[in-house]
Amino acid sequence: MLPKSHLAASDAMESSADMSDQIAENLSFIRSRIIHACEISGRLASDVGLVAVSKFHPKEAVEAALKAGQRVFGENRVQEAASKFPDLRETWPDLRLHIIGGLQTNKTVEACRIADVIETLDRPALADALDKAANKVGRLPELLVQVNTGNEPQKSGVSRDDADAFIKTCMTRFGAKVRGLMCIPPEDEEPATHFRFLTELAKRHGLPVISMGMSADFETAIAEGATLVRVGSAIFGSRPMTGS
Ligand SMILES: *Cc1c(COP(=O)(O)O)cnc(C)c1O
């Protein structure tokens, strides 16, 4: 590639500094809102982790968040995660990558290689594929079972009715690697009842991690027991429209 003109390069630098500042500022605002939400519901701020969802945002945006102290990131697609994170991990060995999007069985090997947590274990065929992939790679990430609390046909996640049995099977099969549950409530419903359902389900199975709440509703999720909130647009800005 030809070098960019001097002017263009300095313009780009200036706007990337602006971007970094904005991300640092957004992160600090989200952190303060998490602390406040914890105070209101009598919880310890240290019991609620922030997953910064960087899907569709460039590596530079993730770097800006890392420089601002953020260490845990979420990506929907294995391919996209693989294009950003292995490099970043060399500089920031303590970063943690969560796969939070529906996982295809043919992506499980790559997912086992690059992820620290897979939040979207939701069906027996995926459990089989992860088992095989983990054997092949010699590494199994921590797992959360995704529950389709709204029983929405287009959404991934085990249905409410099948959740207890599926969670039990996974815990038997993967032992302590199964850390908890994750959900994405229906967009047109009050999220609190879905969050409450997930917390009760996690308690029933003695699972410590409850991943729920996004930019629009993470404070409600914290009030209902979330131990991980997944925040994207409120940190990195809006994403290009993709339908996901
Ligand atoms: C995109 C996404 C998020 C973050 O959503 P925002 O509304 O941008 O905060 C959280 N969880 C999952 C599963 C996502 O796909």
The ligand as an ORCA input file, in Angstrom:
! r2SCAN-3c Opt
* xyz 0 1
  C     -24.135     -7.091     20.925
  C     -24.370     -7.831     22.167
  C     -24.273     -7.202     23.426
  C     -24.006     -5.725     23.601
  O     -25.125     -4.996     23.187
  P     -25.218     -3.406     23.400
  O     -26.662     -3.127     23.333
  O     -24.432     -2.798     22.291
  O     -24.637     -3.105     24.725
  C     -24.433     -7.998     24.549
  N     -24.689     -9.314     24.455
  C     -24.795     -9.944     23.271
  C     -25.065    -11.402     23.237
  C     -24.654     -9.222     22.090
  O     -24.787     -9.855     20.921
*
